[in-house]
Every structure is written in structure tokens, then in C-alpha cells.
Amino acid sequence: AKGYRLKLDARDGHPEAPRVLEIEFGGKKTQIPMSPERRVYEWEAPAQEKDWGLATIEFRVPTWQPSQVLGVNDSRELGFRFYGLDWRPVESAPAAE
């Protein structure tokens, strides 16, 4: 069954503690340990049952505030650095159950 190969260009935004990014795509959850350095993370996901070339991808990571971690006057809730996503069909990904 056809699926997708995804490549995420990103890095962890937290200055001290590396976190795990959870990604949900095609009914499949993937967990990726983030790196403080920019890099490309690659994984495969199954095709949707009704696949018209449209999909939803969700990224989840615990947020942090610079005011609490760095002691600066910045109370924003920050996540990770997203630089880009490449999403291509492949024939080898497992089918969604």
C-alpha cells in the first residue's frame, strides 16, 4: 500500500533540556528525540483511507518560557524551530489500520 516519506527540517528550541517531539500523521504517531542543532528528521507514514493528496499533520512538544528558563523578561510559550517539511508518496510504507 502507498504511504508517505516525510522529512522535517527542525531543531529543539529549548536551550537546556532536549525534548521529544510527537508527530501524528495518517493515524500513526511517531516520537522523535529533538536535537538542539538543526537537522532533518525522516520517517514513513501510511496513506489515508481516502487519500486525495490532502492530509493533516500534528506536532506536539512541551512548551517552555524564556522567563522561567533563562531569567529574562519574556513570557512567551515556545516550542521547537520549524524550518520546513518535505512530504512525498512512496510504495513501501505500511497501510493504516
C-alpha positions in Angstrom: 0.0 0.0 0.0 1.2 3.5 -0.8 2.3 5.7 2.1 4.5 8.8 2.5 8.1 9.6 3.4 8.3 12.8 5.5 11.3 14.9 6.2 11.1 17.5 8.9 13.8 20.2 9.0 13.8 21.4 12.6 15.6 21.8 15.9 14.6 21.9 19.5 14.0 25.4 20.8 14.8 24.7 24.4 18.3 25.9 25.4 18.9 23.2 28.1 16.9 20.0 28.0 16.3 18.1 24.8 12.6 17.2 24.4 10.7 14.6 22.4 8.5 15.8 19.5 5.4 13.8 18.9 4.1 13.8 15.3 0.7 12.4 14.2 0.2 11.8 10.5 -2.1 9.3 8.8 -3.3 7.9 12.1 0.2 7.0 13.1 2.1 8.6 16.0 5.9 9.0 15.8 8.1 10.2 18.6 11.4 11.9 17.7 14.0 13.0 20.2 14.9 16.5 19.2 18.4 17.9 18.9 19.5 21.5 19.7 21.2 21.6 16.3 19.2 22.0 13.1 18.8 18.7 11.4 16.4 16.7 9.1 14.3 14.0 10.7 12.9 11.4 8.4 10.1 8.8 8.8 7.4 6.9 6.9 3.7 7.1 7.5 0.8 5.1 6.0 -1.6 6.5 3.4 -5.0 7.7 4.4 -8.0 5.5 3.6 -9.4 8.3 1.3 -6.3 9.9 0.1 -6.9 12.9 -2.2 -3.4 14.3 -1.7 -4.6 16.3 1.4 -3.5 15.5 4.9 -3.3 16.8 8.5 0.0 16.6 10.4 0.1 17.5 14.1 3.3 18.4 16.0 3.2 18.2 19.8 6.1 19.2 22.1 6.1 20.6 25.7 6.3 24.4 25.7 8.7 26.5 27.7 9.1 30.1 28.7 12.3 32.0 28.5 11.5 33.9 31.7 11.5 30.6 33.6 14.5 29.0 31.9 16.7 32.0 31.2 15.6 34.5 33.7 14.7 37.1 31.1 11.6 39.3 30.7 10.0 37.1 28.1 6.9 35.1 29.0 6.1 33.6 25.5 5.3 29.9 25.3 7.8 28.5 22.9 8.0 25.1 21.2 10.5 24.0 18.5 12.1 25.6 15.5 10.3 24.6 12.3 12.3 25.2 9.1 10.4 23.1 6.6 8.6 19.8 5.7 9.0 17.6 2.6 6.2 15.1 2.1 6.4 12.5 -0.8 4.5 9.4 -1.7 6.3 6.0 -1.6 5.2 2.5 -2.2 6.8 0.9 0.9 5.1 2.5 3.9 2.7 0.2 5.9 -1.0 0.6 5.4 -3.1 2.4 8.2 -5.2 0.0 10.3 
